[in-house]
Amino acid sequence: MAQTQTKLAFRCPGCGGVNRLDPGRLAHGPKCGRCSTPLDTSGAPLDLDDAELERLVRSSPVPVLVDLWAPWCGPCRMVAPIVDQVARAHAGRLITVKIDTDQHPRTMAQLGARGIPAFALYRGGALFAQRSGAMPRPELETWVRSALA
Ligand SMILES: [Zn+2]
């Protein structure tokens, strides 16, 4: 396996830059190499807007999972803990993002998604896969792994 494959990637909450870390640095309170903001290495989903997502997709060395949701959407709330679990399980190997489609409708329009929740996976700067509707954890897990392979 190539050296770079062993590094983990985290988006800085301060400047939005993606930091690559050796797994051994996780225990030492890693900070952003550019702006020194402490990095959240939990893998928990990040609330971003459309422009922030675009920038992340272009710069991320690991796949990006996007959860398109809205506060009024029951199935979105139902699937949220599942997304959170899958996101944390793949911390550093996947960056998970939530887009509130009421506030930020552009990504949803670009994807042509007709309903929410909707999900998109980006890899290597491009759309890898997308789907609509809530799903149980094993199904989301399998779908996400298709991009991690
Ligand atoms: Zn930073």
Backbone and ligand atoms as CSV (ligand in chain L), in Angstrom:
chain,resi,resn,atom,element,x,y,z
A,1,MET,N,N,0.853,-1.203,0.000
A,1,MET,CA,C,0.000,0.000,0.000
A,1,MET,C,C,0.887,1.251,0.000
A,2,ALA,N,N,0.527,2.219,-0.767
A,2,ALA,CA,C,1.333,3.444,-0.871
A,2,ALA,C,C,1.331,4.195,0.463
A,3,GLN,N,N,2.402,4.915,0.695
A,3,GLN,CA,C,2.574,5.674,1.935
A,3,GLN,C,C,1.402,6.626,2.187
A,4,THR,N,N,0.968,7.299,1.147
A,4,THR,CA,C,-0.076,8.305,1.319
A,4,THR,C,C,-1.400,7.668,1.745
A,5,GLN,N,N,-1.586,6.391,1.422
A,5,GLN,CA,C,-2.838,5.720,1.762
A,5,GLN,C,C,-3.018,5.579,3.265
A,6,THR,N,N,-1.906,5.603,4.008
A,6,THR,CA,C,-2.008,5.390,5.444
A,6,THR,C,C,-2.367,6.682,6.173
A,7,LYS,N,N,-2.303,7.813,5.474
A,7,LYS,CA,C,-2.624,9.081,6.127
A,7,LYS,C,C,-4.130,9.286,6.197
A,8,LEU,N,N,-4.543,10.012,7.210
A,8,LEU,CA,C,-5.947,10.333,7.387
A,8,LEU,C,C,-6.171,11.790,6.996
A,9,ALA,N,N,-7.378,12.110,6.582
A,9,ALA,CA,C,-7.672,13.475,6.144
A,9,ALA,C,C,-8.811,14.073,6.972
A,10,PHE,N,N,-8.599,15.312,7.401
A,10,PHE,CA,C,-9.612,16.023,8.179
A,10,PHE,C,C,-9.734,17.458,7.674
A,11,ARG,N,N,-10.972,17.944,7.604
A,11,ARG,CA,C,-11.183,19.331,7.183
A,11,ARG,C,C,-11.059,20.245,8.394
A,12,CYS,N,N,-10.276,21.298,8.243
A,12,CYS,CA,C,-10.107,22.268,9.322
A,12,CYS,C,C,-11.376,23.115,9.467
A,13,PRO,N,N,-11.934,23.205,10.683
A,13,PRO,CA,C,-13.141,24.017,10.877
A,13,PRO,C,C,-12.842,25.508,10.800
A,14,GLY,N,N,-11.551,25.884,10.876
A,14,GLY,CA,C,-11.186,27.294,10.819
A,14,GLY,C,C,-11.078,27.795,9.401
A,15,CYS,N,N,-10.147,27.222,8.630
A,15,CYS,CA,C,-9.874,27.737,7.283
A,15,CYS,C,C,-10.474,26.863,6.181
A,16,GLY,N,N,-10.985,25.676,6.530
A,16,GLY,CA,C,-11.590,24.818,5.515
A,16,GLY,C,C,-10.582,23.976,4.764
A,17,GLY,N,N,-9.302,24.152,5.062
A,17,GLY,CA,C,-8.274,23.359,4.398
A,17,GLY,C,C,-8.316,21.917,4.870
A,18,VAL,N,N,-7.907,20.997,3.987
A,18,VAL,CA,C,-7.861,19.592,4.369
A,18,VAL,C,C,-6.451,19.259,4.837
A,19,ASN,N,N,-6.356,18.729,6.033
A,19,ASN,CA,C,-5.076,18.327,6.621
A,19,ASN,C,C,-4.913,16.819,6.517
A,20,ARG,N,N,-3.712,16.390,6.145
A,20,ARG,CA,C,-3.408,14.962,6.134
A,20,ARG,C,C,-2.550,14.643,7.343
A,21,LEU,N,N,-2.963,13.618,8.069
A,21,LEU,CA,C,-2.277,13.271,9.316
A,21,LEU,C,C,-1.890,11.809,9.340
A,22,ASP,N,N,-0.742,11.539,9.947
A,22,ASP,CA,C,-0.416,10.163,10.279
A,22,ASP,C,C,-1.303,9.759,11.449
A,23,PRO,N,N,-1.819,8.523,11.426
A,23,PRO,CA,C,-2.716,8.088,12.509
A,23,PRO,C,C,-2.099,8.292,13.898
A,24,GLY,N,N,-0.784,8.199,14.010
A,24,GLY,CA,C,-0.117,8.356,15.297
A,24,GLY,C,C,-0.258,9.746,15.898
A,25,ARG,N,N,-0.605,10.722,15.085
A,25,ARG,CA,C,-0.728,12.104,15.585
A,25,ARG,C,C,-2.101,12.391,16.196
A,26,LEU,N,N,-3.046,11.463,16.007
A,26,LEU,CA,C,-4.408,11.710,16.486
A,26,LEU,C,C,-4.452,11.934,17.996
A,27,ALA,N,N,-3.598,11.242,18.714
A,27,ALA,CA,C,-3.628,11.304,20.176
A,27,ALA,C,C,-3.007,12.592,20.712
A,28,HIS,N,N,-2.414,13.396,19.828
A,28,HIS,CA,C,-1.664,14.551,20.314
A,28,HIS,C,C,-2.333,15.888,19.997
A,29,GLY,N,N,-3.648,15.909,19.956
A,29,GLY,CA,C,-4.368,17.166,19.736
A,29,GLY,C,C,-3.912,17.884,18.486
A,30,PRO,N,N,-4.062,17.231,17.312
A,30,PRO,CA,C,-3.545,17.838,16.083
A,30,PRO,C,C,-4.205,19.179,15.755
A,31,LYS,N,N,-3.405,20.079,15.178
A,31,LYS,CA,C,-3.900,21.392,14.763
A,31,LYS,C,C,-3.685,21.555,13.272
A,32,CYS,N,N,-4.465,22.469,12.680
A,32,CYS,CA,C,-4.350,22.740,11.248
A,32,CYS,C,C,-2.957,23.280,10.928
A,33,GLY,N,N,-2.327,22.722,9.880
A,33,GLY,CA,C,-1.003,23.155,9.473
A,33,GLY,C,C,-0.984,24.571,8.946
A,34,ARG,N,N,-2.137,25.073,8.525
A,34,ARG,CA,C,-2.189,26.402,7.930
A,34,ARG,C,C,-2.585,27.472,8.938
A,35,CYS,N,N,-3.623,27.195,9.750
A,35,CYS,CA,C,-4.141,28.259,10.630
A,35,CYS,C,C,-4.095,27.897,12.112
A,36,SER,N,N,-3.606,26.706,12.435
A,36,SER,CA,C,-3.422,26.265,13.835
A,36,SER,C,C,-4.713,26.028,14.609
A,37,THR,N,N,-5.866,26.034,13.938
A,37,THR,CA,C,-7.112,25.680,14.617
A,37,THR,C,C,-7.071,24.200,14.982
A,38,PRO,N,N,-7.468,23.846,16.207
A,38,PRO,CA,C,-7.515,22.423,16.566
A,38,PRO,C,C,-8.453,21.666,15.619
A,39,LEU,N,N,-8.014,20.491,15.178
A,39,LEU,CA,C,-8.817,19.707,14.242
A,39,LEU,C,C,-9.771,18.793,14.990
A,40,ASP,N,N,-10.987,18.687,14.474
A,40,ASP,CA,C,-11.945,17.710,14.993
A,40,ASP,C,C,-11.680,16.401,14.260
A,41,THR,N,N,-11.154,15.414,14.970
A,41,THR,CA,C,-10.795,14.156,14.324
A,41,THR,C,C,-11.818,13.050,14.605
A,42,SER,N,N,-13.008,13.468,15.113
A,42,SER,CA,C,-14.044,12.476,15.437
A,42,SER,C,C,-14.682,11.878,14.184
A,43,GLY,N,N,-14.593,12.614,13.071
A,43,GLY,CA,C,-15.263,12.168,11.855
A,43,GLY,C,C,-16.729,12.578,11.803
A,44,ALA,N,N,-17.213,13.247,12.850
A,44,ALA,CA,C,-18.616,13.681,12.895
A,44,ALA,C,C,-18.948,14.543,11.680
A,45,PRO,N,N,-20.186,14.432,11.156
A,45,PRO,CA,C,-20.564,15.215,9.979
A,45,PRO,C,C,-20.392,16.717,10.188
A,46,LEU,N,N,-19.966,17.408,9.131
A,46,LEU,CA,C,-19.738,18.848,9.165
A,46,LEU,C,C,-20.879,19.555,8.450
A,47,ASP,N,N,-21.389,20.635,9.045
A,47,ASP,CA,C,-22.423,21.437,8.381
A,47,ASP,C,C,-21.755,22.440,7.458
A,48,LEU,N,N,-21.946,22.251,6.156
A,48,LEU,CA,C,-21.313,23.149,5.182
A,48,LEU,C,C,-22.357,23.761,4.268
A,49,ASP,N,N,-21.943,24.826,3.544
A,49,ASP,CA,C,-22.803,25.359,2.497
A,49,ASP,C,C,-22.304,24.849,1.141
A,50,ASP,N,N,-23.002,25.231,0.074
A,50,ASP,CA,C,-22.691,24.674,-1.249
A,50,ASP,C,C,-21.261,24.995,-1.690
A,51,ALA,N,N,-20.831,26.237,-1.451
A,51,ALA,CA,C,-19.499,26.655,-1.898
A,51,ALA,C,C,-18.410,25.932,-1.109
A,52,GLU,N,N,-18.635,25.777,0.190
A,52,GLU,CA,C,-17.665,25.054,1.018
A,52,GLU,C,C,-17.557,23.604,0.575
A,53,LEU,N,N,-18.693,23.020,0.214
A,53,LEU,CA,C,-18.679,21.635,-0.261
A,53,LEU,C,C,-17.887,21.523,-1.564
A,54,GLU,N,N,-18.134,22.445,-2.485
A,54,GLU,CA,C,-17.416,22.419,-3.772
A,54,GLU,C,C,-15.912,22.455,-3.556
A,55,ARG,N,N,-15.497,23.339,-2.664
A,55,ARG,CA,C,-14.083,23.478,-2.384
A,55,ARG,C,C,-13.530,22.199,-1.752
A,56,LEU,N,N,-14.296,21.622,-0.849
A,56,LEU,CA,C,-13.862,20.390,-0.181
A,56,LEU,C,C,-13.736,19.249,-1.198
A,57,VAL,N,N,-14.737,19.116,-2.060
A,57,VAL,CA,C,-14.725,18.035,-3.056
A,57,VAL,C,C,-13.484,18.150,-3.945
A,58,ARG,N,N,-13.122,19.386,-4.302
A,58,ARG,CA,C,-11.945,19.603,-5.156
A,58,ARG,C,C,-10.643,19.260,-4.445
A,59,SER,N,N,-10.603,19.472,-3.126
A,59,SER,CA,C,-9.319,19.355,-2.424
A,59,SER,C,C,-9.179,18.098,-1.576
A,60,SER,N,N,-10.264,17.352,-1.379
A,60,SER,CA,C,-10.180,16.218,-0.453
A,60,SER,C,C,-9.481,15.012,-1.079
A,61,PRO,N,N,-8.482,14.455,-0.381
A,61,PRO,CA,C,-7.815,13.256,-0.859
A,61,PRO,C,C,-8.608,11.986,-0.527
A,62,VAL,N,N,-9.663,12.119,0.270
A,62,VAL,CA,C,-10.501,10.962,0.620
A,62,VAL,C,C,-11.926,11.235,0.121
A,63,PRO,N,N,-12.740,10.182,-0.034
A,63,PRO,CA,C,-14.112,10.390,-0.497
A,63,PRO,C,C,-14.911,11.303,0.440
A,64,VAL,N,N,-15.869,12.010,-0.134
A,64,VAL,CA,C,-16.741,12.912,0.621
A,64,VAL,C,C,-18.173,12.391,0.521
A,65,LEU,N,N,-18.782,12.142,1.673
A,65,LEU,CA,C,-20.186,11.730,1.738
A,65,LEU,C,C,-21.027,12.947,2.081
A,66,VAL,N,N,-22.068,13.205,1.288
A,66,VAL,CA,C,-22.935,14.349,1.536
A,66,VAL,C,C,-24.334,13.875,1.876
A,67,ASP,N,N,-24.868,14.405,2.969
A,67,ASP,CA,C,-26.234,14.132,3.403
A,67,ASP,C,C,-27.036,15.410,3.170
A,68,LEU,N,N,-27.953,15.353,2.202
A,68,LEU,CA,C,-28.818,16.504,1.911
A,68,LEU,C,C,-30.088,16.347,2.735
A,69,TRP,N,N,-30.380,17.364,3.557
A,69,TRP,CA,C,-31.472,17.230,4.512
A,69,TRP,C,C,-32.156,18.578,4.713
A,70,ALA,N,N,-33.218,18.573,5.505
A,70,ALA,CA,C,-33.859,19.816,5.935
A,70,ALA,C,C,-34.471,19.562,7.310
A,71,PRO,N,N,-34.582,20.629,8.119
A,71,PRO,CA,C,-35.057,20.455,9.497
A,71,PRO,C,C,-36.469,19.876,9.603
A,72,TRP,N,N,-37.319,20.121,8.597
A,72,TRP,CA,C,-38.708,19.669,8.674
A,72,TRP,C,C,-38.887,18.224,8.208
A,73,CYS,N,N,-37.823,17.607,7.725
A,73,CYS,CA,C,-37.913,16.301,7.058
A,73,CYS,C,C,-37.757,15.160,8.062
A,74,GLY,N,N,-38.841,14.435,8.332
A,74,GLY,CA,C,-38.825,13.344,9.307
A,74,GLY,C,C,-37.832,12.243,8.976
A,75,PRO,N,N,-37.875,11.700,7.745
A,75,PRO,CA,C,-36.914,10.656,7.371
A,75,PRO,C,C,-35.464,11.129,7.481
A,76,CYS,N,N,-35.231,12.435,7.267
A,76,CYS,CA,C,-33.869,12.978,7.417
A,76,CYS,C,C,-33.421,12.864,8.865
A,77,ARG,N,N,-34.337,13.204,9.774
A,77,ARG,CA,C,-33.999,13.118,11.202
A,77,ARG,C,C,-33.786,11.671,11.619
A,78,MET,N,N,-34.567,10.776,11.007
A,78,MET,CA,C,-34.461,9.355,11.321
A,78,MET,C,C,-33.095,8.793,10.907
A,79,VAL,N,N,-32.628,9.230,9.750
A,79,VAL,CA,C,-31.391,8.668,9.210
A,79,VAL,C,C,-30.145,9.384,9.767
A,80,ALA,N,N,-30.356,10.539,10.391
A,80,ALA,CA,C,-29.207,11.338,10.872
A,80,ALA,C,C,-28.269,10.566,11.806
A,81,PRO,N,N,-28.811,9.825,12.808
A,81,PRO,CA,C,-27.883,9.084,13.683
A,81,PRO,C,C,-27.108,7.999,12.941
A,82,ILE,N,N,-27.718,7.442,11.905
A,82,ILE,CA,C,-27.040,6.410,11.106
A,82,ILE,C,C,-25.890,7.039,10.324
A,83,VAL,N,N,-26.163,8.200,9.738
A,83,VAL,CA,C,-25.113,8.920,9.006
A,83,VAL,C,C,-23.972,9.264,9.967
A,84,ASP,N,N,-24.345,9.717,11.156
A,84,ASP,CA,C,-23.347,10.077,12.165
A,84,ASP,C,C,-22.467,8.869,12.523
A,85,GLN,N,N,-23.092,7.717,12.718
A,85,GLN,CA,C,-22.338,6.503,13.084
A,85,GLN,C,C,-21.384,6.083,11.977
A,86,VAL,N,N,-21.891,6.084,10.745
A,86,VAL,CA,C,-21.051,5.664,9.610
A,86,VAL,C,C,-19.904,6.666,9.435
A,87,ALA,N,N,-20.208,7.953,9.593
A,87,ALA,CA,C,-19.189,8.999,9.455
A,87,ALA,C,C,-18.065,8.794,10.462
A,88,ARG,N,N,-18.431,8.568,11.712
A,88,ARG,CA,C,-17.420,8.388,12.766
A,88,ARG,C,C,-16.638,7.094,12.583
A,89,ALA,N,N,-17.317,6.060,12.083
A,89,ALA,CA,C,-16.645,4.768,11.880
A,89,ALA,C,C,-15.530,4.883,10.840
A,90,HIS,N,N,-15.655,5.858,9.936
A,90,HIS,CA,C,-14.659,6.016,8.872
A,90,HIS,C,C,-13.903,7.335,9.010
A,91,ALA,N,N,-13.792,7.835,10.248
A,91,ALA,CA,C,-13.093,9.101,10.505
A,91,ALA,C,C,-11.724,9.107,9.853
A,92,GLY,N,N,-11.464,10.147,9.075
A,92,GLY,CA,C,-10.157,10.294,8.448
A,92,GLY,C,C,-10.057,9.629,7.085
A,93,ARG,N,N,-10.907,8.625,6.840
A,93,ARG,CA,C,-10.882,7.941,5.539
A,93,ARG,C,C,-12.055,8.371,4.675
A,94,LEU,N,N,-12.931,9.143,5.301
A,94,LEU,CA,C,-14.123,9.664,4.649
A,94,LEU,C,C,-14.422,10.991,5.334
A,95,ILE,N,N,-14.799,12.002,4.565
A,95,ILE,CA,C,-15.243,13.251,5.178
A,95,ILE,C,C,-16.734,13.371,4.914
A,96,THR,N,N,-17.498,13.499,5.986
A,96,THR,CA,C,-18.955,13.517,5.863
A,96,THR,C,C,-19.481,14.919,6.103
A,97,VAL,N,N,-20.413,15.315,5.247
A,97,VAL,CA,C,-20.911,16.681,5.221
A,97,VAL,C,C,-22.423,16.666,5.212
A,98,LYS,N,N,-23.031,17.597,5.939
A,98,LYS,CA,C,-24.474,17.776,5.872
A,98,LYS,C,C,-24.775,19.132,5.230
A,99,ILE,N,N,-25.710,19.109,4.291
A,99,ILE,CA,C,-26.140,20.355,3.654
A,99,ILE,C,C,-27.622,20.551,3.958
A,100,ASP,N,N,-27.942,21.651,4.622
A,100,ASP,CA,C,-29.340,22.016,4.866
A,100,ASP,C,C,-29.887,22.604,3.565
A,101,THR,N,N,-30.746,21.836,2.897
A,101,THR,CA,C,-31.193,22.229,1.556
A,101,THR,C,C,-32.163,23.414,1.573
A,102,ASP,N,N,-32.718,23.731,2.745
A,102,ASP,CA,C,-33.533,24.944,2.852
A,102,ASP,C,C,-32.643,26.180,2.736
A,103,GLN,N,N,-31.486,26.113,3.390
A,103,GLN,CA,C,-30.542,27.239,3.391
A,103,GLN,C,C,-29.671,27.241,2.138
A,104,HIS,N,N,-29.333,26.054,1.664
A,104,HIS,CA,C,-28.343,25.904,0.588
A,104,HIS,C,C,-28.854,24.914,-0.463
A,105,PRO,N,N,-29.699,25.380,-1.385
A,105,PRO,CA,C,-30.358,24.462,-2.329
A,105,PRO,C,C,-29.534,24.093,-3.568
A,106,ARG,N,N,-28.358,24.709,-3.756
A,106,ARG,CA,C,-27.660,24.565,-5.039
A,106,ARG,C,C,-27.183,23.140,-5.320
A,107,THR,N,N,-26.572,22.505,-4.315
A,107,THR,CA,C,-26.045,21.157,-4.530
A,107,THR,C,C,-27.169,20.197,-4.915
A,108,MET,N,N,-28.291,20.328,-4.220
A,108,MET,CA,C,-29.430,19.456,-4.506
A,108,MET,C,C,-29.913,19.655,-5.939
A,109,ALA,N,N,-29.952,20.919,-6.375
A,109,ALA,CA,C,-30.373,21.217,-7.746
A,109,ALA,C,C,-29.381,20.637,-8.745
A,110,GLN,N,N,-28.089,20.782,-8.454
A,110,GLN,CA,C,-27.062,20.254,-9.365
A,110,GLN,C,C,-27.173,18.743,-9.503
A,111,LEU,N,N,-27.526,18.082,-8.395
A,111,LEU,CA,C,-27.633,16.626,-8.416
A,111,LEU,C,C,-28.953,16.171,-9.043
A,112,GLY,N,N,-29.899,17.107,-9.172
A,112,GLY,CA,C,-31.208,16.742,-9.687
A,112,GLY,C,C,-31.973,15.853,-8.724
A,113,ALA,N,N,-31.639,15.955,-7.440
A,113,ALA,CA,C,-32.311,15.130,-6.430
A,113,ALA,C,C,-33.753,15.619,-6.274
A,114,ARG,N,N,-34.697,14.683,-6.298
A,114,ARG,CA,C,-36.102,15.077,-6.255
A,114,ARG,C,C,-36.680,15.090,-4.854
A,115,GLY,N,N,-36.008,14.412,-3.938
A,115,GLY,CA,C,-36.514,14.402,-2.565
A,115,GLY,C,C,-35.375,14.260,-1.588
A,116,ILE,N,N,-35.689,14.500,-0.321
A,116,ILE,CA,C,-34.680,14.302,0.713
A,116,ILE,C,C,-35.221,13.317,1.742
A,117,PRO,N,N,-34.358,12.602,2.466
A,117,PRO,CA,C,-32.902,12.735,2.366
A,117,PRO,C,C,-32.366,12.214,1.032
A,118,ALA,N,N,-31.307,12.856,0.582
A,118,ALA,CA,C,-30.577,12.383,-0.590
A,118,ALA,C,C,-29.101,12.364,-0.212
A,119,PHE,N,N,-28.378,11.477,-0.868
A,119,PHE,CA,C,-26.968,11.289,-0.532
A,119,PHE,C,C,-26.121,11.329,-1.785
A,120,ALA,N,N,-24.936,11.882,-1.647
A,120,ALA,CA,C,-23.987,11.884,-2.755
A,120,ALA,C,C,-22.623,11.488,-2.222
A,121,LEU,N,N,-21.899,10.757,-3.032
A,121,LEU,CA,C,-20.515,10.394,-2.723
A,121,LEU,C,C,-19.639,10.984,-3.811
A,122,TYR,N,N,-18.622,11.713,-3.387
A,122,TYR,CA,C,-17.653,12.284,-4.320
A,122,TYR,C,C,-16.304,11.618,-4.082
A,123,ARG,N,N,-15.587,11.392,-5.163
A,123,ARG,CA,C,-14.248,10.813,-5.032
A,123,ARG,C,C,-13.369,11.395,-6.130
A,124,GLY,N,N,-12.149,11.780,-5.766
A,124,GLY,CA,C,-11.224,12.327,-6.752
A,124,GLY,C,C,-11.767,13.581,-7.426
A,125,GLY,N,N,-12.537,14.372,-6.701
A,125,GLY,CA,C,-13.035,15.633,-7.225
A,125,GLY,C,C,-14.286,15.528,-8.082
A,126,ALA,N,N,-14.834,14.319,-8.209
A,126,ALA,CA,C,-16.005,14.138,-9.068
A,126,ALA,C,C,-17.092,13.343,-8.342
A,127,LEU,N,N,-18.314,13.475,-8.840
A,127,LEU,CA,C,-19.422,12.698,-8.293
A,127,LEU,C,C,-19.172,11.217,-8.569
A,128,PHE,N,N,-19.254,10.399,-7.538
A,128,PHE,CA,C,-19.002,8.965,-7.664
A,128,PHE,C,C,-20.324,8.209,-7.704
A,129,ALA,N,N,-21.263,8.596,-6.850
A,129,ALA,CA,C,-22.571,7.929,-6.801
A,129,ALA,C,C,-23.552,8.825,-6.064
A,130,GLN,N,N,-24.841,8.644,-6.325
A,130,GLN,CA,C,-25.851,9.372,-5.578
A,130,GLN,C,C,-27.099,8.529,-5.434
A,131,ARG,N,N,-27.897,8.777,-4.409
A,131,ARG,CA,C,-29.143,8.060,-4.218
A,131,ARG,C,C,-30.057,8.840,-3.295
A,132,SER,N,N,-31.316,8.475,-3.305
A,132,SER,CA,C,-32.308,9.176,-2.500
A,132,SER,C,C,-32.955,8.212,-1.519
A,133,GLY,N,N,-33.437,8.765,-0.419
A,133,GLY,CA,C,-34.190,7.980,0.544
A,133,GLY,C,C,-33.332,7.497,1.700
A,134,ALA,N,N,-34.001,7.396,2.865
A,134,ALA,CA,C,-33.308,6.888,4.050
A,134,ALA,C,C,-32.960,5.425,3.837
A,135,MET,N,N,-31.899,4.984,4.490
A,135,MET,CA,C,-31.543,3.570,4.409
A,135,MET,C,C,-30.999,3.102,5.745
A,136,PRO,N,N,-31.145,1.802,6.011
A,136,PRO,CA,C,-30.596,1.278,7.258
A,136,PRO,C,C,-29.072,1.314,7.239
A,137,ARG,N,N,-28.477,1.229,8.429
A,137,ARG,CA,C,-27.028,1.386,8.516
A,137,ARG,C,C,-26.240,0.431,7.621
A,138,PRO,N,N,-26.568,-0.890,7.592
A,138,PRO,CA,C,-25.757,-1.793,6.754
A,138,PRO,C,C,-25.754,-1.375,5.284
A,139,GLU,N,N,-26.897,-0.856,4.835
A,139,GLU,CA,C,-27.007,-0.442,3.435
A,139,GLU,C,C,-26.154,0.798,3.170
A,140,LEU,N,N,-26.223,1.763,4.081
A,140,LEU,CA,C,-25.406,2.970,3.924
A,140,LEU,C,C,-23.917,2.608,3.988
A,141,GLU,N,N,-23.600,1.714,4.904
A,141,GLU,CA,C,-22.222,1.261,5.089
A,141,GLU,C,C,-21.678,0.632,3.794
A,142,THR,N,N,-22.451,-0.256,3.211
A,142,THR,CA,C,-22.034,-0.931,1.977
A,142,THR,C,C,-21.860,0.068,0.843
A,143,TRP,N,N,-22.790,1.022,0.784
A,143,TRP,CA,C,-22.742,2.024,-0.279
A,143,TRP,C,C,-21.490,2.899,-0.137
A,144,VAL,N,N,-21.217,3.315,1.097
A,144,VAL,CA,C,-20.051,4.158,1.365
A,144,VAL,C,C,-18.769,3.401,1.060
A,145,ARG,N,N,-18.716,2.122,1.435
A,145,ARG,CA,C,-17.514,1.328,1.200
A,145,ARG,C,C,-17.189,1.194,-0.295
A,146,SER,N,N,-18.195,1.292,-1.130
A,146,SER,CA,C,-17.949,1.198,-2.573
A,146,SER,C,C,-17.053,2.341,-3.039
A,147,ALA,N,N,-17.109,3.463,-2.322
A,147,ALA,CA,C,-16.257,4.603,-2.682
A,147,ALA,C,C,-14.910,4.546,-1.985
A,148,LEU,N,N,-14.843,3.811,-0.895
A,148,LEU,CA,C,-13.584,3.740,-0.130
A,148,LEU,C,C,-12.635,2.713,-0.719
A,149,ALA,N,N,-13.183,1.809,-1.508
A,149,ALA,CA,C,-12.356,0.702,-2.036
A,149,ALA,C,C,-11.239,1.222,-2.939
L,1,ZN,ZN,ZN,-7.046,25.736,9.170
